[in-house]
Amino acid sequence: MNRNRIWYGGLVIITIVLGILSRRISGLPEFIAMYSGDTLWALMVFLGIAFVFKNVSIKYVMLMAFVVAFGIELSQLYHAPWIDAIRATTLGGLVLGYGFLWSDLVCYSVGILIGGIIELLMNEKS
């Protein structure tokens, strides 16, 4: 595996923009509005890990993305003043989230699986 960092960096930026827009655009179907942001966040984690570790397998990238995404979600069960202060900032809230939701774990799984499928399809065309 030898990923093109320019391509993956661009995909990370596009995914971030789409994720932010999913929270800002009104009139989206309720299902899309509720779950697309978390799904795109996990896709961005997958793409970011693929960007950093450009020569590792898709399975490794997916495993690391699951560890990061699920780890951050589980960290939302912990509430101390210092971490809640970070979560209260815009960037802290986007990265760390606010509160634990089981549905987020499903969204993260879907986002990471989408990343894996996209990468498999890209490799088939190469």
Stockholm file with secondary structure:
# STOCKHOLM 1.0

chainA/1-126         MNRNRIWYGGLVIITIVLGILSRRISGLPEFIAMYSGDTLWALMVFLGIAFVFKNVSIKYVMLMAFVVAFGIELSQLYHAPWIDAIRATTLGGLVLGYGFLWSDLVCYSVGILIGGIIELLMNEKS
#=GR chainA/1-126 SS CCCCHHHHHHHHHHHHHHHHHHHHCTTCCHHHHHHHHHHHHHHHHHHHHHHHSTTSCHHHHHHHHHHHHHHHHHHTTCCCHHHHHHHTSHHHHHHHCSSCCHHHHHHHHHHHHHHHHHHHHHHHHC
#=GC SS_cons         CCCCHHHHHHHHHHHHHHHHHHHHCTTCCHHHHHHHHHHHHHHHHHHHHHHHSTTSCHHHHHHHHHHHHHHHHHHTTCCCHHHHHHHTSHHHHHHHCSSCCHHHHHHHHHHHHHHHHHHHHHHHHC
//
